[in-house]
């Protein structure tokens, strides 16, 4: 029986799982999706490839588990911000700040690398990312629709797509660091799309 490094087998497995996730993130940040293989991750944490099957059956399942761990806290926080009370433009501004901060964290470089490679990822991984973002997108769509309630004739889906594009471009910039100018330019661009910026 293999030695365990925690008081219980369950705690040992949890520690191993965290080490695996950390290794996946590190490999993603350094090498991108192509670098993530069960054998490579196992080497990083001192597990044989056969032992890795206890945690995931293949590369895509391993990445799905990592995605859930990496994105869930930020998604939950973003949904809470967008669902809070107050003017929708203010909630969107707070959400944008959170997105920039998330993208700028060193440990989230893996997420940024993965998103930068999104168009070249296998369809199964693209679907995982899209499904994982769906609750946030729904909250964002509701906030944008609320912001446009007093502007009849505008297309909330079009406005949402434009805001999404701005946020995506801004978070890619944030991977190199968040500056005061990046924050203000991003906010102003989104507010301009909402037509709430005065001249």
Protein Blocks (a to p, Z undefined) as FASTA:
>chain_A
ZZdfbfbfklmmmmmmmmmmmmmmmmmmmnommlpcfklmmmmnopafklmmmmogbfkl
mmmmmmmmmmmmmmmmmmmmmmmgcjfklmmmmmmmmmmmmmmpmklmmmmmmmmmmmmp
cfklmmmmmmmmmmmmmmmmmmmmmmmmmmghiafklmmmmmmmmmmmmmmmmmnopcfk
lmmmmmmmmmmmnopacZZ
